[in-house]
Amino acid sequence: MALKLVDPPIDPPAEAPAPARPARRRRPNVFGGLSHLALFVWAALIILPLLWTLLASFKNNTEIFGDALQLPAELRFGNWVRAWEKASVGRYMLNTVIVVFFGTAGTMLFGSMAAYVLARYKFVGNRFIFYLFVSGMAFPVFLALVPLFFVVDQVGLLNTHTGLVLVYIAYSLPFTVFFLAAFFRTLPTAVAEAAMIDGASHTRTFFQIMLPMAKPGMISITVFNVLGQWNQYLLPLVLLAGAKDKWVITQGIADISTIAGYEADWPGLFAALSISIVPVVIVYIIFQRQIQSGLASGALK
């Protein structure tokens, strides 16, 4: 039997690799460059005055009126001690902490409950009440100072921390309700329904289930309220004018600024300013990630 030789299979020729496309050069973005430049200028306008204030708190009068960015010859912590004790910054700081703590706590309690009801429940007048809250953000505080003074006086809360706390809550609620309503609208309805089926009341569902789910938004708006109430000046100036022992830090700094002009104690003034700035900066540094995540979550939702 004759054997027939069979030629081995010939592999098809491999296709030549397609020539790589040259990498497309990104065109320079003019608007991106301008935005970075604007952010750099803005950062310089914020950081340089803060740096100058901090350096001035350790200087004497001669160094303060010399080179603005010159380092102090020595760290004069006596300026801080003098501002804390002689200028009563410690008392003003304690008053501010008390007012801001209760003001922020009340704002978050009532604001979160109002935002949850307006976002999750349908009833007659829901939209009207929500827009009424939102319209409060467009009402400048200085337009209501005179009638607000007489209202607080009539209820017997003038020159008291209680009256100031209640006014802080009232003026912080519009933005709080507007901000938190976006989070509560997007929370899954199935979770609340499952809780109700298990026998949870509306109150328990809100505090134990829905409120923790809105934690990013709660942290962000809490920090905003703390900063806003800490830096408030007009309302304490009107409502606490007759009780110097109840003044908050903004009133105290204004008074120290007036006194410093006569006593030439500029280092004490800048030390008092630094004392009032440091807590705010610390709060922002600690919660900056939560603030950014809360804002991003609100934007995505």
C-alpha positions in Angstrom: 0.0 0.0 0.0 1.6 3.2 -1.2 1.9 5.9 1.4 0.8 9.4 0.3 2.8 12.3 1.7 0.6 15.1 2.9 2.0 18.5 3.1 1.8 20.0 6.6 -0.9 22.7 7.0 0.3 26.1 6.2 -0.7 28.7 8.8 -2.3 31.7 7.3 0.0 34.7 7.3 -0.3 36.7 10.4 -1.8 40.1 9.9 0.5 42.9 10.3 -0.3 44.9 13.4 -2.1 48.1 12.6 0.1 51.1 12.9 -0.4 52.8 16.2 -2.2 56.1 16.1 -0.1 58.9 17.3 -1.2 60.1 20.7 -3.6 63.0 20.3 -2.1 66.0 21.9 -4.4 67.6 24.4 -5.1 71.2 23.5 -4.4 73.6 26.3 -7.7 74.4 28.1 -7.8 78.2 28.5 -10.7 78.1 30.9 -9.0 75.4 33.0 -5.9 77.6 33.3 -7.9 80.6 34.2 -9.8 78.7 36.8 -6.6 77.5 38.4 -5.3 81.0 38.4 -8.4 82.3 40.0 -8.2 79.6 42.7 -4.6 80.5 43.4 -5.4 84.2 43.7 -8.4 83.4 46.0 -6.3 81.1 48.2 -3.6 83.8 48.5 -6.2 86.4 49.5 -7.5 84.0 52.3 -4.2 82.5 53.5 -2.0 85.6 53.6 -4.2 87.7 55.9 -4.6 84.7 58.2 -0.8 84.1 58.2 -0.1 87.8 58.9 -2.6 87.8 61.8 -1.0 84.7 63.3 2.5 86.2 63.0 1.4 89.5 64.4 0.0 87.8 67.5 3.6 87.0 68.5 5.1 90.4 67.7 5.4 93.7 69.5 4.1 97.0 68.1 7.4 97.8 66.4 7.5 94.6 64.5 3.8 94.8 63.6 4.3 98.1 61.9 7.5 96.9 60.2 7.8 94.2 57.5 4.4 92.5 57.2 5.8 88.9 56.7 8.8 89.3 58.9 9.0 86.5 61.5 8.8 87.7 65.1 12.1 87.9 67.0 10.6 85.6 69.7 7.4 83.8 70.3 5.6 86.1 72.8 2.9 83.9 74.3 2.3 86.7 76.8 0.2 88.4 74.1 -2.2 85.4 74.1 -2.3 85.2 77.9 -3.0 89.0 78.1 -5.8 88.7 75.5 -7.3 85.7 77.3 -7.3 87.2 80.7 -7.2 91.0 80.5 -9.4 91.3 77.4 -11.9 88.7 78.7 -11.5 86.6 75.5 -12.0 83.5 77.6 -15.4 84.6 78.8 -16.5 85.6 75.3 -15.3 82.3 74.0 -17.3 80.4 76.6 -20.4 82.4 75.8 -19.9 81.7 72.1 -19.5 77.9 72.6 -22.7 77.8 74.7 -24.8 79.8 72.2 -23.4 78.0 69.1 -23.8 74.5 70.7 -27.5 75.0 71.6 -28.2 77.0 68.4 -26.7 74.3 66.2 -28.3 71.4 68.1 -31.8 73.0 67.9 -31.3 73.9 64.2 -30.3 70.3 63.3 -33.1 68.7 65.4 -36.0 70.9 64.1 -34.5 71.3 60.6 -33.9 67.5 60.0 -37.5 66.7 61.2 -39.0 69.4 59.0 -37.0 68.4 56.0 -37.9 64.7 56.5 -41.6 65.4 56.7 -41.6 67.8 53.7 -39.5 65.3 51.6 -41.2 62.0 52.5 -44.9 62.8 53.2 -47.5 64.1 50.9 -50.2 66.4 52.4 -52.0 69.6 51.5 -49.7 72.6 51.6 -46.5 70.6 51.5 -45.0 72.6 48.6 -46.2 75.9 50.1 -44.5 75.2 53.4 -41.3 74.1 51.7 -41.1 77.2 49.5 -41.9 79.3 52.6 -38.7 77.9 54.2 -36.7 78.4 51.0 -37.9 82.0 50.8 -36.3 82.7 54.1 -32.8 82.3 52.5 -33.6 85.4 50.4 -34.5 87.6 53.4 -31.5 89.7 54.6 -31.1 89.6 58.4 -30.5 93.3 58.8 -34.0 94.1 57.4 -35.6 92.4 60.4 -33.3 93.8 63.1 -35.7 96.5 64.4 -38.9 94.3 64.6 -36.8 91.4 65.9 -35.5 93.6 68.7 -39.0 94.5 69.8 -40.3 90.9 69.5 -37.5 89.5 71.6 -38.0 92.3 74.1 -41.7 91.7 74.4 -41.2 88.0 75.3 -38.6 89.0 77.9 -35.6 87.4 76.3 -33.6 90.5 75.4 -30.0 90.4 76.6 -30.2 86.6 77.2 -28.5 83.7 75.6 -31.9 82.0 75.3 -33.3 84.7 73.0 -30.1 84.7 70.9 -30.2 80.9 70.5 -33.9 80.9 69.4 -33.1 83.6 66.8 -30.1 81.6 65.6 -32.3 78.6 65.1 -35.0 80.6 63.2 -32.5 82.1 60.8 -30.6 78.8 60.2 -33.6 76.7 59.5 -34.3 77.8 55.9 -30.9 76.6 54.5 -30.9 73.5 56.7 -34.3 72.4 55.5 -33.5 73.2 51.9 -30.2 71.3 52.1 -31.4 68.2 53.9 -34.6 67.8 51.9 -32.5 66.7 48.9 -31.0 63.8 50.9 -34.3 62.6 52.4 -36.1 62.6 49.0 -33.5 60.1 47.6 -33.5 57.6 50.5 -34.9 54.2 49.5 -38.6 54.0 50.4 -38.4 50.2 50.9 -36.3 50.6 54.0 -38.9 52.8 55.7 -41.7 50.5 54.6 -39.9 47.5 56.0 -39.4 49.3 59.3 -43.1 50.2 59.4 -44.1 46.5 58.7 -41.8 45.4 61.6 -43.8 47.7 63.9 -41.6 50.7 64.1 -43.3 54.1 64.6 -42.7 57.1 62.4 -40.5 58.6 65.1 -38.4 55.5 65.5 -38.1 55.1 61.8 -36.8 58.6 61.5 -34.3 58.6 64.3 -33.0 55.1 64.1 -33.1 54.3 60.4 -33.6 57.3 58.1 -31.5 59.9 60.0 -28.3 57.7 60.0 -28.7 57.2 56.3 -28.5 61.0 55.8 -25.3 61.2 57.8 -23.1 62.9 55.1 -25.6 65.7 54.7 -26.1 66.0 58.4 -22.4 66.5 59.0 -22.0 69.0 56.2 -24.9 71.2 57.2 -23.9 71.0 60.9 -20.4 72.4 60.1 -21.9 75.1 58.0 -24.3 76.1 60.8 -21.5 76.1 63.4 -19.3 78.4 61.2 -22.2 80.7 60.4 -23.3 81.1 64.0 -19.8 81.4 65.3 -19.1 84.4 62.9 -22.5 86.1 63.4 -22.1 89.7 64.5 -25.3 91.7 63.8 -27.7 89.6 65.8 -25.6 89.5 69.0 -24.9 93.2 68.6 -28.6 94.0 68.7 -29.9 91.3 71.1 -27.0 91.4 73.7 -26.0 95.0 73.6 -27.1 95.7 77.2 -25.4 92.7 78.8 -21.6 92.8 78.3 -21.1 89.7 80.5 -23.1 87.7 77.9 -21.2 89.0 74.8 -20.0 86.5 72.2 -16.6 86.4 70.6 -17.5 88.7 67.7 -18.7 91.5 70.0 -15.6 91.0 72.2 -13.2 91.3 69.3 -14.9 94.5 68.1 -14.6 95.9 71.7 -10.9 94.8 71.9 -10.3 96.5 68.5 -11.7 99.8 69.9 -9.7 99.6 73.1 -6.5 98.6 71.3 -6.6 101.9 69.3 -6.3 103.9 72.6 -3.9 101.6 74.5 -1.8 100.7 71.5 -2.1 97.0 72.4 -2.1 95.7 68.8 -0.4 92.4 69.7 -3.2 91.7 72.2 -5.8 92.4 69.4 -4.2 90.0 67.0 -3.8 87.4 69.7 -7.5 87.7 70.4 -8.2 87.4 66.6 -6.0 84.3 66.4 -7.8 82.7 69.4 -11.2 83.2 67.7 -9.9 81.8 64.4 -8.1 78.7 65.6 -11.3 76.7 66.7 -13.0 77.3 63.3 -9.9 76.1 61.4 -9.6 73.0 63.6 -13.3 72.2 63.0 -12.9 72.5 59.3 -9.7 70.4 59.2 -11.3 67.6 61.2 -14.5 67.4 59.2 -13.3 68.5 55.7 -13.6 64.9 54.3 -17.2 64.6 55.6 -18.0 68.1 54.2 -16.7 67.2 50.8 -18.4 63.8 50.7 -21.7 65.3 51.9 -21.6 68.0 49.2 -20.7 65.5 46.5 -23.5 63.2 47.6 -26.0 66.0 47.5 -24.8 67.0 44.0 -25.0 63.5 42.7 -28.5 63.0 44.1 
